[in-house]
């Protein structure tokens, strides 16, 4: 079986350990993108833009969205916010 995608990993976050594994994978994904090892969907090129996008998505999704139900688990919610910083424009 191949490496799990970030999308799969973010949905499996349930506690501190799985959150930390997700952050490590997110970092590796960014490094691979910068080094052109993957043709992935990094929309936000700098840390400032990444964090701003994560914050904006976190704000608009506080009460959930049409196709998003906010999880009760805070670790998973934090991972989702970081993941969306990668792709949210």
Secondary structure as UniProt FT lines:
FT   HELIX           6..12
FT   HELIX           16..34
FT   TURN            35..36
FT   HELIX           47..60
FT   TURN            61..63
FT   TURN            66..67
FT   HELIX           74..87
//
